Amino acid sequence: MSTDGSILFRWEDNTGNGTAKANDKVILVAYVPALKTAFFIIGAAMRKDSHAVLETTNMRGEIAETWIGFLSNDEEDAADSAYCGRVDL
């Protein structure tokens, strides 16, 4: 997490495993149960980048559940999402 309450996601670049490609788009998701509010972004980074930030404006002090997924660059194929855990914003 960054100091402004945004969520920093990090992952290992597994390009070449199965159909994983370096230019796959990352999908970042956070859900704040207390406010019933979701934040997401598609394409904030690519698989090869190994990190990206999800902006969670005005959510400091809240708790979020987080997920990550990947989408092929042509948006024809998607990987299963993975639960990343609970974070304090």
Sequence and secondary structure as in RCSB ss.txt:
>XXXX:A:sequence
MSTDGSILFRWEDNTGNGTAKANDKVILVAYVPALKTAFFIIGAAMRKDSHAVLETTNMRGEIAETWIGFLSNDE
EDAADSAYCGRVDL
>XXXX:A:secstr
  TTS EEEE    TTSTT  TT EEEEEEEEGGGTEEEEEEEEEEGGG EEEE  TT TT EEEEEEEEE TTS
S B   EEEEEEE 
